[in-house]
């Protein structure tokens, strides 16, 4: 997915390739040299209640990370079909790790459900999607200090300067309040931080001190991060307690797929009048709950009736594929099965052992996968694509498929 800056700017799992060429020229569009801009910006910080001591603490010796300009403009490196997107994210590793976290933090999830009404499966889905359950938070390949990034963007991005200036000020307020230090505030290139990847504005306005330690933090224990995200869902997404996100449906022969636009809201009874049933064949007549119909894989794939809470989940990142991955991952963690209807042109996801075998064989063949733990990140996708190109496998899309596994086993 393209990088977005309306809420959090970027999710960990959606970072694209960074092409650094041209970044210095872009930086030259800044109105003033960086040191002069820093002194000018001090007045804005004072107006937000930032002390000179805090401002100096943050900016003393700080150099703007101008590599973020290329990242801000970069297009995603890989284009994935929905079934590939889901297979890579709703993976055996995430499902198994999610089950462990669900057991480990059962008490925390119970308290979040009681306080906010957000189902634990949704919170587990976010946690897995955003930071692999916190696994990447200490990984410098994925996380970097946010102040050099935000300062560079506020100083040198003429397109969205006001947005980045506001987020830089928000980050300064966090330091002023004592919720975080410049050194511990690491995140994505755009400043998204912690277990559920908060931008500073979300940290300030949606954060919750759920562990009662006197400060709000998206790092360390996941209490504040998960509770704050639940708070976000309720306040900004209007999440409704006790309601499902949707159901898989079955369409009648000859159904007019123009109705499946993920936009038109109709009561379930009206969908039933059009011949739509649950995927098991259950009737929808008599239900007034409004729903939208979506065919994420096109004609012949799963048909989904989406309720209000699906769009509450999507408020966190305005992508239906992202929201579907969150809710489906949460469902799988809680023991539900995959979609009943197969995806057109799709294939089963590799098992955890098979993904690890792909990574091990690629590494042995000289392709850097960045690890062999069974998690497919950008490094593994690049390695897969390089192997596909060498082996003549088309498309060379970076997807770790059964075909790729078989080719590796054959020594191609």
Secondary structure, DSSP 8 states (H G I E B T S, - for coil): -----SSSS--GGG------TTHHHHHTTSSS-HHHHHHHHHHHHHHTT--HHHHHHHHTT----TTHHHHHH---S----HHHHHHHHS-HHHHHHHHHHHHHTHHHHHHHHHHH---HHHHHHHHHHHHTTTTTTT-TTT-EEHHHHHHHHHHH-SSSHHHHHHHHHHHHHHHHHTS--TTT-EESTT--BTTTTB-HHHHHHH---TT-SSS--SSSSSHHHHHHHHHHHHHTS---TT--SEEEEE--TT--GGG-BS---EEHHHHHHTT-EETT----TT---EEEEE-TT-TTS-EEEE-HHHHHHHTTSS-HHHHHHHHHHHHHHTT----SS--TT------HHHHHHHHHHHHHTT---S--SS---HHHHHHHHHHHHHHT-SS------HHHHHHHHTT-
